Each structure stands twice: as structure tokens, then as C-alpha cells.
């Protein structure tokens, strides 16, 4: 725990950050984890490390690129939350189903193929084969579906192609992972990345973590109580930040650090963009102010998520293979005659369905915007950012202000009451 406490301010320090455009996000994540001697998943000291990369669904020249970038970050963060909770609380339910008719039908197939070969009128015999074999298959299918509660009458009216199926060797496996209403309290972003993925598409990535230390800090903040974990000294929040706006472009999420008093604190990075490119300075100013408010709200929301988020999620994976053998009538190029040909159609299905919901609530007391920044994107839009800090100094000041306000209200009520008595 002492080693983790000592390295926290080091990972939060981005003052020398220098954004490299089009850097490979996956490689940067691997290098960063290697430098800190960390691995994905559970590490020593019950510390969970989660990694997620998301493609930005817009081109850098698109005026909504910054918005898409923020959405991609939110997806990455939420997926990392879900993966962490799945590893701790996840339950897995597995369902397998198999339908196998091939063995029983093989002899029938050979019999009818021989019969058709001996006949001159291949077409007519082929139709008879289809009729006979479809009856056999449907009978077995009716019986199997009846067990599942499907009425045989519902099978009436199947098209000819369905009836031509002779054999069915189908396998389906469904896996459902889920957890319900678990807390991600203390889960934070150690490092965020912005560049391209392995295929060259614009992407963002994050390394997120949760440990007994960060959980204790989040719990203390949530209950607005004195910190249970402290250091002898720390850093001022402003000393952790770069100077240029460009160097903030990759920074999103909450960082955990110890301030100059040695008490835990949080610094959060938000950003937004104004798409207005006109000459109306009043409209331009209003939209930039609105973007700044959005950036600040994003930063404050991320702090609320660190303090306490309840999350539920489910993930269903389905693997299926359907191997169907059927007969077809093809023209022989050599003899110019029709012949029976056995064909096999293999259908493989691999689907994953994901869903997740999260909600966060936190008191605003203790949050304070310490820096704003502005830079120009590749498409000419103005990107603005907000840096919000939560610390015990701001919390103490907020409590004093609230106490003073309450006392003042009580004095005013008392004066008003006394004045009414004299009237």
C-alpha cells in the first residue's frame, strides 16, 4: 500500500505531457503498463487494472469530431467499469442446445440416391425424393418442436426450400454474464490516450484502476468525513497540469492525487467544442461559453462517478453452427444430363449483445474549477476544456459558508419574529 501511495502523484502528473498526433493507442497503453510493472486484471494489493480502447466514429475534419471523441471516451470508461465488476461480481449462465439428425437419415439418403440414379426421368424422381425425405425430416422436427411447446399446425405452409432440407446438425451455445447494482466507487482513470488504433482509425483509450486505497478515499469523500489515508506531503493541483491547450486534448476522466497538505484530492478533465465558424462575435462568445459549461459539467460528473456509481450490466454471447445437407439437380457438363448432387451449407453465427446502465450521485461541496483552456481543432472548431478539483480545503470552505448562511437565516427569522411582536 505504501508503494502505491508513493506512485499516485507520479501517475497524476501530466505537466510534461506532449501530445503526439496519430500515435498508436494500443502500443502506448502496453508501454505505460510495462513502465509501471502492471498488468491487466488483478494485480498485487487487490488492485484492479482495466484497459479499453474505442474508435471515434467521426473523421477529424468532421465538425462533430470532438463530441464523438467524448462519446468514445464515455464508452471506454463504461466498458472498463463493467469489465472490472464482471471480474469481481459477474455470474455466468451457460446454455447449450444440440439437434442431431444425420445418423438416422444416412441410410435413407443412400437408398433414394440409388433409386434416382436408376431412373431416366431424374427430375420427377428428384421431386419424389424431396417429398419422401421432407416427410421424414418434418416428422422428426414436429416431434422435437412439440417438446418445446410448438404446435405442429404452425409448421404448415413452409416453403419448398425448407422442405428440401434432409439433415440438420445444429449446435448453439449461449453464455450470459451479468451482475446487478454493484458499486464502482473508487474506480478512476490512471491515464487516458488519444491517437489511432491498430487499423489507423481515430481512437481513445484508457487505463483505469480501483484498489483498497481508492475505495477508502471515495468512501470518505462520499460521507464527507476526515480522510483515513494521508501522506506527509504532496503537490498543488496546478503543478500537475501542462500549460498549452493542445497538451490537454488526450486528458479525460478523474485523476487521484495527494495535495500539498498530504490529503487525498481529485482532479478531473472535461472538454467540449463550439462548431460555430461565423463572424457574429456575440454568437461566437455565447457558444464558447456554452461549450465551457459543458466541459465543466463533464468534469464534475466524472468526480461524482468516482465518489459513488451504481452499475448493472449483462452480456450475452451466442455461438451457433448449422450444417444442413440437401439435394440439388445439376447439369453434368460432360454427359449433358441431370444428376443428383449432395450439397452442404454451413452457417456459423457469432453474436454478442451488451448492455450496461450506471448512475452516480454526489454532493457538489468541495468541487472547484481551477483552470480553463482553449485550442483550435483540425477542422477549425474551437475546443475548450475545464479542470475541476475536489479537495478537503474546498469542502471545509463550503461547510463554513453553509453554516454561516444557515446562521444568518436563523438570525433574520428571529429579527422578523421579534419585529412582528412589536407591531
VOVOTOR-509696 format. One record per residue (C-alpha): residue number from 1; x, y, z; chain. Coordinates in nm, 2 decimals. Layout:
BEGIN
+-----+--------+--------+--------+------+
! pos !     c1 !     c2 !     c3 ! unit !
+-----+--------+--------+--------+------+
! NUM !      X !      Y !      Z !    A !
...
+-----+--------+--------+--------+------+
***
This chain:
BEGIN
+-----+--------+--------+--------+------+
! pos !     c1 !     c2 !     c3 ! unit !
+-----+--------+--------+--------+------+
!   1 !   0.00 !   0.00 !   0.00 !    A !
!   2 !   0.29 !   0.24 !   0.08 !    A !
!   3 !   0.43 !   0.18 !  -0.27 !    A !
!   4 !   0.10 !   0.26 !  -0.43 !    A !
!   5 !   0.06 !   0.57 !  -0.22 !    A !
!   6 !   0.40 !   0.69 !  -0.33 !    A !
!   7 !   0.33 !   0.65 !  -0.70 !    A !
!   8 !  -0.01 !   0.81 !  -0.71 !    A !
!   9 !   0.11 !   1.17 !  -0.76 !    A !
!  10 !   0.36 !   1.04 !  -1.03 !    A !
!  11 !   0.08 !   0.90 !  -1.24 !    A !
!  12 !  -0.14 !   1.21 !  -1.19 !    A !
!  13 !   0.14 !   1.44 !  -1.31 !    A !
!  14 !   0.08 !   1.55 !  -1.67 !    A !
!  15 !   0.27 !   1.87 !  -1.65 !    A !
!  16 !   0.52 !   1.75 !  -1.91 !    A !
!  17 !   0.26 !   1.59 !  -2.13 !    A !
!  18 !   0.33 !   1.64 !  -2.50 !    A !
!  19 !   0.05 !   1.52 !  -2.74 !    A !
!  20 !   0.18 !   1.31 !  -3.03 !    A !
!  21 !  -0.07 !   1.31 !  -3.31 !    A !
!  22 !  -0.16 !   0.98 !  -3.47 !    A !
!  23 !   0.03 !   0.77 !  -3.20 !    A !
!  24 !  -0.08 !   0.41 !  -3.17 !    A !
!  25 !  -0.31 !   0.39 !  -2.86 !    A !
!  26 !  -0.27 !   0.02 !  -2.80 !    A !
!  27 !   0.11 !   0.04 !  -2.81 !    A !
!  28 !   0.11 !   0.34 !  -2.58 !    A !
!  29 !  -0.11 !   0.15 !  -2.33 !    A !
!  30 !   0.12 !  -0.15 !  -2.33 !    A !
!  31 !   0.43 !   0.07 !  -2.28 !    A !
!  32 !   0.27 !   0.26 !  -1.99 !    A !
!  33 !   0.16 !  -0.06 !  -1.81 !    A !
!  34 !   0.51 !  -0.21 !  -1.87 !    A !
!  35 !   0.67 !   0.10 !  -1.72 !    A !
!  36 !   0.46 !   0.08 !  -1.41 !    A !
!  37 !   0.51 !  -0.30 !  -1.39 !    A !
!  38 !   0.13 !  -0.35 !  -1.40 !    A !
!  39 !  -0.09 !  -0.60 !  -1.59 !    A !
!  40 !  -0.45 !  -0.61 !  -1.70 !    A !
!  41 !  -0.68 !  -0.75 !  -1.44 !    A !
!  42 !  -0.59 !  -0.82 !  -1.08 !    A !
!  43 !  -0.26 !  -0.70 !  -0.95 !    A !
!  44 !  -0.08 !  -0.72 !  -0.61 !    A !
!  45 !  -0.26 !  -0.55 !  -0.33 !    A !
!  46 !  -0.61 !  -0.62 !  -0.47 !    A !
!  47 !  -0.56 !  -0.36 !  -0.73 !    A !
!  48 !  -0.77 !  -0.40 !  -1.05 !    A !
!  49 !  -0.64 !  -0.26 !  -1.38 !    A !
!  50 !  -0.88 !  -0.23 !  -1.67 !    A !
!  51 !  -0.80 !  -0.13 !  -2.03 !    A !
!  52 !  -1.04 !  -0.03 !  -2.30 !    A !
!  53 !  -1.00 !   0.13 !  -2.65 !    A !
!  54 !  -1.28 !   0.28 !  -2.85 !    A !
!  55 !  -1.28 !   0.41 !  -3.21 !    A !
!  56 !  -1.41 !   0.76 !  -3.26 !    A !
!  57 !  -1.70 !   0.74 !  -3.51 !    A !
!  58 !  -1.61 !   1.06 !  -3.70 !    A !
!  59 !  -1.33 !   1.20 !  -3.90 !    A !
!  60 !  -1.10 !   1.47 !  -3.76 !    A !
!  61 !  -1.24 !   1.71 !  -4.03 !    A !
!  62 !  -1.60 !   1.65 !  -3.91 !    A !
!  63 !  -1.74 !   1.94 !  -3.71 !    A !
!  64 !  -1.88 !   1.69 !  -3.45 !    A !
!  65 !  -1.54 !   1.51 !  -3.41 !    A !
!  66 !  -1.49 !   1.64 !  -3.05 !    A !
!  67 !  -1.84 !   1.53 !  -2.95 !    A !
!  68 !  -1.78 !   1.18 !  -3.10 !    A !
!  69 !  -1.44 !   1.17 !  -2.92 !    A !
!  70 !  -1.61 !   1.24 !  -2.58 !    A !
!  71 !  -1.87 !   0.97 !  -2.66 !    A !
!  72 !  -1.60 !   0.72 !  -2.74 !    A !
!  73 !  -1.42 !   0.80 !  -2.41 !    A !
!  74 !  -1.75 !   0.75 !  -2.22 !    A !
!  75 !  -1.79 !   0.41 !  -2.39 !    A !
!  76 !  -1.44 !   0.32 !  -2.30 !    A !
!  77 !  -1.48 !   0.42 !  -1.93 !    A !
!  78 !  -1.82 !   0.24 !  -1.90 !    A !
!  79 !  -1.68 !  -0.08 !  -2.06 !    A !
!  80 !  -1.38 !  -0.06 !  -1.82 !    A !
!  81 !  -1.62 !  -0.03 !  -1.53 !    A !
!  82 !  -1.83 !  -0.32 !  -1.65 !    A !
!  83 !  -1.52 !  -0.54 !  -1.71 !    A !
!  84 !  -1.40 !  -0.47 !  -1.36 !    A !
!  85 !  -1.73 !  -0.55 !  -1.20 !    A !
!  86 !  -1.77 !  -0.86 !  -1.41 !    A !
!  87 !  -1.44 !  -0.99 !  -1.29 !    A !
!  88 !  -1.54 !  -0.94 !  -0.93 !    A !
!  89 !  -1.92 !  -1.00 !  -0.92 !    A !
!  90 !  -2.00 !  -1.15 !  -1.25 !    A !
!  91 !  -2.22 !  -1.46 !  -1.28 !    A !
!  92 !  -2.21 !  -1.68 !  -1.58 !    A !
!  93 !  -2.50 !  -1.89 !  -1.70 !    A !
!  94 !  -2.44 !  -2.13 !  -1.99 !    A !
!  95 !  -2.69 !  -2.29 !  -2.20 !    A !
!  96 !  -2.61 !  -2.55 !  -2.47 !    A !
!  97 !  -2.85 !  -2.70 !  -2.73 !    A !
!  98 !  -2.79 !  -2.96 !  -3.00 !    A !
!  99 !  -3.01 !  -3.11 !  -3.27 !    A !
! 100 !  -2.86 !  -3.41 !  -3.45 !    A !
! 101 !  -3.05 !  -3.60 !  -3.72 !    A !
! 102 !  -2.77 !  -3.70 !  -3.95 !    A !
! 103 !  -2.70 !  -4.06 !  -3.83 !    A !
! 104 !  -3.07 !  -4.18 !  -3.86 !    A !
! 105 !  -3.11 !  -4.04 !  -4.21 !    A !
! 106 !  -2.79 !  -4.16 !  -4.38 !    A !
! 107 !  -2.93 !  -4.49 !  -4.49 !    A !
! 108 !  -3.24 !  -4.33 !  -4.63 !    A !
! 109 !  -3.03 !  -4.09 !  -4.83 !    A !
! 110 !  -2.82 !  -4.36 !  -4.99 !    A !
! 111 !  -3.14 !  -4.56 !  -5.08 !    A !
! 112 !  -3.31 !  -4.27 !  -5.25 !    A !
! 113 !  -3.00 !  -4.16 !  -5.43 !    A !
! 114 !  -2.96 !  -4.51 !  -5.58 !    A !
! 115 !  -3.32 !  -4.51 !  -5.68 !    A !
! 116 !  -3.29 !  -4.18 !  -5.86 !    A !
! 117 !  -2.97 !  -4.29 !  -6.04 !    A !
! 118 !  -3.16 !  -4.59 !  -6.19 !    A !
! 119 !  -3.43 !  -4.38 !  -6.33 !    A !
! 120 !  -3.43 !  -4.19 !  -6.66 !    A !
! 121 !  -3.67 !  -3.92 !  -6.55 !    A !
! 122 !  -3.44 !  -3.76 !  -6.30 !    A !
! 123 !  -3.65 !  -3.46 !  -6.24 !    A !
! 124 !  -3.96 !  -3.64 !  -6.15 !    A !
! 125 !  -3.77 !  -3.88 !  -5.92 !    A !
! 126 !  -3.60 !  -3.59 !  -5.76 !    A !
! 127 !  -3.93 !  -3.44 !  -5.66 !    A !
! 128 !  -4.04 !  -3.77 !  -5.52 !    A !
! 129 !  -3.72 !  -3.79 !  -5.31 !    A !
! 130 !  -3.78 !  -3.44 !  -5.18 !    A !
! 131 !  -4.13 !  -3.53 !  -5.08 !    A !
! 132 !  -4.03 !  -3.85 !  -4.90 !    A !
! 133 !  -3.73 !  -3.71 !  -4.73 !    A !
! 134 !  -3.91 !  -3.39 !  -4.63 !    A !
! 135 !  -4.18 !  -3.60 !  -4.47 !    A !
! 136 !  -3.92 !  -3.79 !  -4.27 !    A !
! 137 !  -3.74 !  -3.47 !  -4.16 !    A !
! 138 !  -4.06 !  -3.29 !  -4.08 !    A !
! 139 !  -4.19 !  -3.58 !  -3.87 !    A !
! 140 !  -3.87 !  -3.56 !  -3.66 !    A !
! 141 !  -3.89 !  -3.19 !  -3.65 !    A !
! 142 !  -4.25 !  -3.19 !  -3.54 !    A !
! 143 !  -4.17 !  -3.42 !  -3.25 !    A !
! 144 !  -3.87 !  -3.21 !  -3.14 !    A !
! 145 !  -4.07 !  -2.89 !  -3.16 !    A !
! 146 !  -4.36 !  -3.04 !  -2.98 !    A !
! 147 !  -4.14 !  -3.10 !  -2.68 !    A !
! 148 !  -4.06 !  -2.73 !  -2.69 !    A !
! 149 !  -4.43 !  -2.64 !  -2.69 !    A !
! 150 !  -4.46 !  -2.56 !  -3.06 !    A !
! 151 !  -4.78 !  -2.68 !  -3.22 !    A !
! 152 !  -4.73 !  -2.89 !  -3.54 !    A !
! 153 !  -5.00 !  -2.69 !  -3.72 !    A !
! 154 !  -4.77 !  -2.39 !  -3.70 !    A !
! 155 !  -4.53 !  -2.57 !  -3.94 !    A !
! 156 !  -4.79 !  -2.58 !  -4.22 !    A !
! 157 !  -4.71 !  -2.37 !  -4.52 !    A !
! 158 !  -4.33 !  -2.40 !  -4.51 !    A !
! 159 !  -4.17 !  -2.31 !  -4.85 !    A !
! 160 !  -4.02 !  -2.58 !  -5.07 !    A !
! 161 !  -3.66 !  -2.49 !  -4.99 !    A !
! 162 !  -3.73 !  -2.55 !  -4.62 !    A !
! 163 !  -3.88 !  -2.89 !  -4.71 !    A !
! 164 !  -3.57 !  -2.98 !  -4.91 !    A !
! 165 !  -3.35 !  -2.99 !  -4.60 !    A !
! 166 !  -3.25 !  -3.35 !  -4.53 !    A !
! 167 !  -3.02 !  -3.35 !  -4.24 !    A !
! 168 !  -2.96 !  -3.10 !  -3.96 !    A !
! 169 !  -2.66 !  -3.10 !  -3.74 !    A !
! 170 !  -2.71 !  -2.78 !  -3.54 !    A !
! 171 !  -2.53 !  -2.66 !  -3.23 !    A !
! 172 !  -2.60 !  -2.35 !  -3.02 !    A !
! 173 !  -2.42 !  -2.22 !  -2.71 !    A !
! 174 !  -2.54 !  -1.92 !  -2.52 !    A !
! 175 !  -2.34 !  -1.76 !  -2.24 !    A !
! 176 !  -2.49 !  -1.49 !  -2.03 !    A !
! 177 !  -2.27 !  -1.28 !  -1.79 !    A !
! 178 !  -2.44 !  -1.04 !  -1.56 !    A !
! 179 !  -2.43 !  -0.85 !  -1.23 !    A !
! 180 !  -2.69 !  -0.63 !  -1.07 !    A !
! 181 !  -2.65 !  -0.29 !  -0.89 !    A !
! 182 !  -2.29 !  -0.31 !  -0.78 !    A !
! 183 !  -2.07 !  -0.01 !  -0.69 !    A !
! 184 !  -1.77 !   0.12 !  -0.88 !    A !
! 185 !  -1.68 !   0.36 !  -0.60 !    A !
! 186 !  -1.32 !   0.45 !  -0.62 !    A !
! 187 !  -1.28 !   0.35 !  -0.98 !    A !
! 188 !  -1.07 !   0.61 !  -1.16 !    A !
! 189 !  -0.87 !   0.67 !  -1.48 !    A !
! 190 !  -0.50 !   0.64 !  -1.43 !    A !
! 191 !  -0.42 !   0.75 !  -1.78 !    A !
! 192 !  -0.62 !   0.84 !  -2.10 !    A !
! 193 !  -0.48 !   0.82 !  -2.45 !    A !
! 194 !  -0.58 !   0.98 !  -2.79 !    A !
! 195 !  -0.45 !   0.88 !  -3.13 !    A !
! 196 !  -0.53 !   0.59 !  -3.36 !    A !
! 197 !  -0.59 !   0.22 !  -3.32 !    A !
! 198 !  -0.40 !  -0.06 !  -3.49 !    A !
! 199 !  -0.60 !  -0.01 !  -3.81 !    A !
! 200 !  -0.53 !   0.36 !  -3.82 !    A !
! 201 !  -0.88 !   0.48 !  -3.72 !    A !
! 202 !  -0.90 !   0.77 !  -3.47 !    A !
! 203 !  -0.94 !   0.63 !  -3.12 !    A !
! 204 !  -0.92 !   0.69 !  -2.75 !    A !
! 205 !  -0.81 !   0.46 !  -2.48 !    A !
! 206 !  -0.80 !   0.44 !  -2.10 !    A !
! 207 !  -0.62 !   0.26 !  -1.82 !    A !
! 208 !  -0.85 !   0.26 !  -1.52 !    A !
! 209 !  -0.79 !   0.13 !  -1.17 !    A !
! 210 !  -0.95 !   0.05 !  -0.84 !    A !
! 211 !  -0.78 !  -0.05 !  -0.51 !    A !
! 212 !  -0.85 !  -0.06 !  -0.14 !    A !
! 213 !  -0.69 !   0.29 !  -0.12 !    A !
! 214 !  -0.90 !   0.45 !  -0.38 !    A !
! 215 !  -1.21 !   0.28 !  -0.24 !    A !
! 216 !  -1.14 !   0.42 !   0.11 !    A !
! 217 !  -1.08 !   0.77 !  -0.03 !    A !
! 218 !  -1.41 !   0.76 !  -0.23 !    A !
! 219 !  -1.60 !   0.64 !   0.07 !    A !
! 220 !  -1.45 !   0.91 !   0.29 !    A !
! 221 !  -1.55 !   1.18 !   0.03 !    A !
! 222 !  -1.90 !   1.04 !  -0.01 !    A !
! 223 !  -1.96 !   1.06 !   0.36 !    A !
! 224 !  -1.78 !   1.40 !   0.38 !    A !
! 225 !  -1.56 !   1.27 !   0.67 !    A !
! 226 !  -1.19 !   1.32 !   0.75 !    A !
! 227 !  -0.95 !   1.12 !   0.53 !    A !
! 228 !  -0.85 !   0.78 !   0.66 !    A !
! 229 !  -0.54 !   0.78 !   0.43 !    A !
! 230 !  -0.29 !   1.07 !   0.43 !    A !
! 231 !   0.07 !   1.15 !   0.33 !    A !
! 232 !   0.32 !   1.38 !   0.49 !    A !
! 233 !   0.33 !   1.60 !   0.18 !    A !
! 234 !   0.20 !   1.62 !  -0.17 !    A !
! 235 !   0.16 !   1.85 !  -0.47 !    A !
! 236 !  -0.05 !   2.15 !  -0.56 !    A !
! 237 !  -0.31 !   2.07 !  -0.83 !    A !
! 238 !  -0.18 !   2.34 !  -1.06 !    A !
! 239 !   0.17 !   2.19 !  -1.06 !    A !
! 240 !   0.03 !   1.87 !  -1.21 !    A !
! 241 !  -0.10 !   2.05 !  -1.52 !    A !
! 242 !   0.06 !   2.14 !  -1.86 !    A !
! 243 !   0.05 !   2.49 !  -1.99 !    A !
! 244 !  -0.07 !   2.46 !  -2.35 !    A !
! 245 !  -0.42 !   2.37 !  -2.45 !    A !
! 246 !  -0.31 !   2.11 !  -2.71 !    A !
! 247 !  -0.15 !   1.91 !  -2.43 !    A !
! 248 !  -0.49 !   1.86 !  -2.27 !    A !
! 249 !  -0.65 !   1.70 !  -2.57 !    A !
! 250 !  -0.58 !   1.35 !  -2.46 !    A !
! 251 !  -0.68 !   1.42 !  -2.09 !    A !
! 252 !  -1.03 !   1.30 !  -1.99 !    A !
! 253 !  -1.15 !   1.15 !  -1.66 !    A !
! 254 !  -1.05 !   1.18 !  -1.30 !    A !
! 255 !  -0.70 !   1.15 !  -1.16 !    A !
! 256 !  -0.64 !   1.08 !  -0.79 !    A !
! 257 !  -0.35 !   1.26 !  -0.61 !    A !
! 258 !  -0.24 !   1.39 !  -0.27 !    A !
! 259 !  -0.24 !   1.77 !  -0.24 !    A !
! 260 !   0.01 !   2.00 !  -0.06 !    A !
! 261 !  -0.15 !   1.91 !   0.28 !    A !
! 262 !  -0.10 !   1.54 !   0.22 !    A !
! 263 !  -0.47 !   1.48 !   0.19 !    A !
! 264 !  -0.64 !   1.29 !  -0.10 !    A !
! 265 !  -0.78 !   1.51 !  -0.38 !    A !
! 266 !  -0.92 !   1.46 !  -0.72 !    A !
! 267 !  -0.86 !   1.64 !  -1.05 !    A !
! 268 !  -1.10 !   1.60 !  -1.34 !    A !
! 269 !  -1.07 !   1.69 !  -1.70 !    A !
! 270 !  -1.36 !   1.78 !  -1.93 !    A !
! 271 !  -1.37 !   1.92 !  -2.28 !    A !
! 272 !  -1.63 !   2.03 !  -2.54 !    A !
! 273 !  -1.63 !   2.22 !  -2.87 !    A !
! 274 !  -1.81 !   2.51 !  -3.04 !    A !
! 275 !  -1.89 !   2.43 !  -3.40 !    A !
! 276 !  -1.97 !   2.80 !  -3.49 !    A !
! 277 !  -1.74 !   2.95 !  -3.75 !    A !
! 278 !  -1.93 !   3.26 !  -3.84 !    A !
! 279 !  -1.84 !   3.63 !  -3.79 !    A !
! 280 !  -2.10 !   3.72 !  -3.53 !    A !
! 281 !  -1.88 !   3.78 !  -3.23 !    A !
! 282 !  -2.18 !   3.78 !  -2.99 !    A !
! 283 !  -2.30 !   3.44 !  -3.11 !    A !
! 284 !  -1.95 !   3.31 !  -3.11 !    A !
! 285 !  -1.90 !   3.42 !  -2.74 !    A !
! 286 !  -2.23 !   3.26 !  -2.63 !    A !
! 287 !  -2.15 !   2.93 !  -2.79 !    A !
! 288 !  -1.80 !   2.92 !  -2.65 !    A !
! 289 !  -1.94 !   3.00 !  -2.30 !    A !
! 290 !  -2.19 !   2.72 !  -2.35 !    A !
! 291 !  -1.91 !   2.48 !  -2.45 !    A !
! 292 !  -1.71 !   2.58 !  -2.14 !    A !
! 293 !  -2.01 !   2.50 !  -1.92 !    A !
! 294 !  -2.05 !   2.16 !  -2.09 !    A !
! 295 !  -1.68 !   2.09 !  -2.03 !    A !
! 296 !  -1.71 !   2.18 !  -1.66 !    A !
! 297 !  -2.02 !   1.97 !  -1.62 !    A !
! 298 !  -1.84 !   1.67 !  -1.77 !    A !
! 299 !  -1.55 !   1.72 !  -1.53 !    A !
! 300 !  -1.78 !   1.75 !  -1.23 !    A !
! 301 !  -1.99 !   1.45 !  -1.34 !    A !
! 302 !  -1.67 !   1.24 !  -1.35 !    A !
! 303 !  -1.59 !   1.33 !  -0.99 !    A !
! 304 !  -1.94 !   1.22 !  -0.89 !    A !
! 305 !  -1.88 !   0.88 !  -1.07 !    A !
! 306 !  -1.56 !   0.83 !  -0.87 !    A !
! 307 !  -1.73 !   0.91 !  -0.54 !    A !
! 308 !  -2.00 !   0.65 !  -0.60 !    A !
! 309 !  -2.15 !   0.49 !  -0.91 !    A !
! 310 !  -2.41 !   0.20 !  -0.90 !    A !
! 311 !  -2.40 !  -0.01 !  -1.21 !    A !
! 312 !  -2.57 !  -0.31 !  -1.36 !    A !
! 313 !  -2.49 !  -0.49 !  -1.68 !    A !
! 314 !  -2.55 !  -0.80 !  -1.88 !    A !
! 315 !  -2.36 !  -0.96 !  -2.17 !    A !
! 316 !  -2.49 !  -1.24 !  -2.38 !    A !
! 317 !  -2.28 !  -1.43 !  -2.63 !    A !
! 318 !  -2.43 !  -1.68 !  -2.88 !    A !
! 319 !  -2.23 !  -1.92 !  -3.09 !    A !
! 320 !  -2.41 !  -2.13 !  -3.34 !    A !
! 321 !  -2.33 !  -2.37 !  -3.62 !    A !
! 322 !  -2.59 !  -2.51 !  -3.86 !    A !
! 323 !  -2.47 !  -2.78 !  -4.10 !    A !
! 324 !  -2.75 !  -2.86 !  -4.35 !    A !
! 325 !  -2.72 !  -3.13 !  -4.62 !    A !
! 326 !  -2.95 !  -3.11 !  -4.91 !    A !
! 327 !  -3.00 !  -3.25 !  -5.26 !    A !
! 328 !  -3.00 !  -3.05 !  -5.58 !    A !
! 329 !  -3.03 !  -3.12 !  -5.95 !    A !
! 330 !  -2.73 !  -3.01 !  -6.16 !    A !
! 331 !  -2.65 !  -3.04 !  -6.53 !    A !
! 332 !  -2.34 !  -3.26 !  -6.59 !    A !
! 333 !  -2.11 !  -3.07 !  -6.83 !    A !
! 334 !  -1.97 !  -3.40 !  -6.98 !    A !
! 335 !  -2.29 !  -3.61 !  -7.04 !    A !
! 336 !  -2.53 !  -3.31 !  -7.07 !    A !
! 337 !  -2.76 !  -3.50 !  -6.84 !    A !
! 338 !  -2.90 !  -3.41 !  -6.50 !    A !
! 339 !  -2.76 !  -3.58 !  -6.19 !    A !
! 340 !  -2.82 !  -3.57 !  -5.82 !    A !
! 341 !  -2.56 !  -3.37 !  -5.62 !    A !
! 342 !  -2.53 !  -3.35 !  -5.25 !    A !
! 343 !  -2.45 !  -3.01 !  -5.11 !    A !
! 344 !  -2.37 !  -2.89 !  -4.77 !    A !
! 345 !  -2.45 !  -2.54 !  -4.64 !    A !
! 346 !  -2.27 !  -2.44 !  -4.32 !    A !
! 347 !  -2.40 !  -2.13 !  -4.14 !    A !
! 348 !  -2.19 !  -2.00 !  -3.84 !    A !
! 349 !  -2.34 !  -1.74 !  -3.62 !    A !
! 350 !  -2.14 !  -1.55 !  -3.36 !    A !
! 351 !  -2.32 !  -1.27 !  -3.18 !    A !
! 352 !  -2.26 !  -1.07 !  -2.87 !    A !
! 353 !  -2.52 !  -0.85 !  -2.70 !    A !
! 354 !  -2.41 !  -0.60 !  -2.44 !    A !
! 355 !  -2.60 !  -0.36 !  -2.22 !    A !
! 356 !  -2.50 !  -0.15 !  -1.92 !    A !
! 357 !  -2.65 !   0.11 !  -1.70 !    A !
! 358 !  -2.49 !   0.33 !  -1.44 !    A !
! 359 !  -2.60 !   0.62 !  -1.22 !    A !
! 360 !  -2.40 !   0.85 !  -0.99 !    A !
! 361 !  -2.49 !   1.09 !  -0.72 !    A !
! 362 !  -2.26 !   1.32 !  -0.52 !    A !
! 363 !  -2.27 !   1.65 !  -0.33 !    A !
! 364 !  -2.12 !   1.94 !  -0.52 !    A !
! 365 !  -1.94 !   2.06 !  -0.20 !    A !
! 366 !  -1.57 !   2.06 !  -0.24 !    A !
! 367 !  -1.56 !   2.10 !  -0.62 !    A !
! 368 !  -1.38 !   2.40 !  -0.77 !    A !
! 369 !  -1.28 !   2.49 !  -1.13 !    A !
! 370 !  -0.91 !   2.58 !  -1.12 !    A !
! 371 !  -0.83 !   2.61 !  -1.49 !    A !
! 372 !  -0.98 !   2.65 !  -1.84 !    A !
! 373 !  -0.81 !   2.61 !  -2.17 !    A !
! 374 !  -0.88 !   2.66 !  -2.53 !    A !
! 375 !  -0.73 !   2.54 !  -2.86 !    A !
! 376 !  -0.82 !   2.50 !  -3.23 !    A !
! 377 !  -0.90 !   2.16 !  -3.38 !    A !
! 378 !  -0.80 !   2.03 !  -3.72 !    A !
! 379 !  -1.14 !   2.13 !  -3.87 !    A !
! 380 !  -1.12 !   2.49 !  -3.74 !    A !
! 381 !  -1.36 !   2.44 !  -3.45 !    A !
! 382 !  -1.26 !   2.58 !  -3.11 !    A !
! 383 !  -1.21 !   2.32 !  -2.84 !    A !
! 384 !  -1.24 !   2.43 !  -2.48 !    A !
! 385 !  -1.16 !   2.25 !  -2.16 !    A !
! 386 !  -1.22 !   2.26 !  -1.79 !    A !
! 387 !  -1.01 !   2.13 !  -1.50 !    A !
! 388 !  -1.21 !   2.08 !  -1.18 !    A !
! 389 !  -1.06 !   1.98 !  -0.84 !    A !
! 390 !  -1.22 !   1.83 !  -0.54 !    A !
! 391 !  -1.02 !   1.87 !  -0.22 !    A !
! 392 !  -1.07 !   1.90 !   0.16 !    A !
! 393 !  -0.98 !   2.27 !   0.16 !    A !
! 394 !  -1.28 !   2.35 !  -0.07 !    A !
! 395 !  -1.50 !   2.11 !   0.13 !    A !
! 396 !  -1.41 !   2.29 !   0.45 !    A !
! 397 !  -1.48 !   2.63 !   0.30 !    A !
! 398 !  -1.81 !   2.51 !   0.16 !    A !
! 399 !  -1.92 !   2.38 !   0.50 !    A !
! 400 !  -1.82 !   2.70 !   0.67 !    A !
! 401 !  -2.02 !   2.90 !   0.41 !    A !
! 402 !  -2.32 !   2.68 !   0.45 !    A !
! 403 !  -2.30 !   2.71 !   0.83 !    A !
! 404 !  -2.27 !   3.09 !   0.81 !    A !
! 405 !  -2.56 !   3.11 !   0.57 !    A !
! 406 !  -2.78 !   2.89 !   0.80 !    A !
! 407 !  -2.69 !   3.10 !   1.10 !    A !
! 408 !  -2.77 !   3.42 !   0.91 !    A !
! 409 !  -3.11 !   3.29 !   0.80 !    A !
! 410 !  -3.19 !   3.19 !   1.16 !    A !
! 411 !  -3.10 !   3.54 !   1.28 !    A !
! 412 !  -3.31 !   3.71 !   1.01 !    A !
! 413 !  -3.60 !   3.48 !   1.11 !    A !
! 414 !  -3.56 !   3.58 !   1.47 !    A !
! 415 !  -3.54 !   3.95 !   1.40 !    A !
! 416 !  -3.86 !   3.92 !   1.18 !    A !
! 417 !  -4.04 !   3.74 !   1.45 !    A !
! 418 !  -3.94 !   4.00 !   1.72 !    A !
! 419 !  -4.04 !   4.28 !   1.49 !    A !
! 420 !  -4.39 !   4.13 !   1.44 !    A !
! 421 !  -4.43 !   4.11 !   1.82 !    A !
! 422 !  -4.38 !   4.49 !   1.85 !    A !
! 423 !  -4.63 !   4.56 !   1.57 !    A !
+-----+--------+--------+--------+------+
***
